[in-house]
Amino acid sequence: MPNANPLVVILTYDRLCTFEFGCAYEVFGLARPEMGPHWYRCLTAAGEPGPLRANGGLHVVPDGDLGLLDQADTIVIPGWRGPHEPAPAALLAALKRASMRGARLVGICGGSFVLAQAGLLDGRRATTHWRHLASLARQATAAVVEPDVLYIDEGNILTSAGSAAGLDLCLHLVRKDFGQKAANSVARRLVIAPHREGGQAQFVERSVPPPAGHRLAGLLAAVQARLHENWSVERMAATAHLSPRSLHRHVLGATGLTPGGWLQQQRIALARMLIEETDQSIETIAERAGFGTAANFRQHFRAATGLAPTAYRRSFGRRGS
């Protein structure tokens, strides 16, 4: 857990991206007495002088100026005016100072371009909205721009894909700072999924589940209900009354993943839930989630999360929250 009441400063600027700002403020700025006395403090800072407006015709009155960035534990840049719009020199200098003293800098969507202009993406992985990935790669030539992720955590520099992916990144920060239980609570208040992996694709051709009665919907429900069983591609195709080739096309269109990739994602999700919410042994969880042996489970779980199951339980389990 971080120090008590870590200070999050959300940047504002003229032509502020209202949605991205709202994502950050909704997570960090709202009063959440149920979280106890150590929850975030949140302030807004003007990234430039003069009257500030937000998209939608709103006028913005921030809490302070760039001096707030010198106090912040986390600085959020919620979008930016455009990929080719230069950021003020004073703002870039303030971000560099903050990074040097160890503050965490978060670029949501176009906010990645501000970090790029400050030189803070050099030697790091980064992402942004899929429409502007090529522009970011041209501007941040010393960075590794990742095209197919929702967000990237590079320690004290974090970036997200477009718009709603900013919510995923903000919840990721809550999870790191206060644990899975806190992130789940915030997600419930927002009525969104508590955890979407950063490595998921930004763009899914079909973003909603298949309609009830669709044979693919029946297959996905059947697999989720019996993840412990052996689900080969051939078995899934036969259950859906499709050829393996057609199954691949349908599942990819519905979920953005191959059948095997989707199955693995569901098994990891179940394993996470069992680790977080129960005291079941790793061997039992491995069997229930369809990984067979504990050794096989540990290998796949570490590859998906970066942590061994026992380390994940210490960080995010009921006793570690």
Helices and strands as residue ranges (DSSP letters): E 7-12, H 18-28, G 33-35, E 41-46, E 52-54, E 58-60, G 66-70, E 74-78, H 89-100, E 104-108, H 111-117, E 125-126, G 130-132, H 133-139, E 144-145, E 151-153, E 157-160, H 165-178, H 180-190, H 215-225, H 233-239, H 244-255, H 259-277, H 282-288, H 294-305, H 309-316
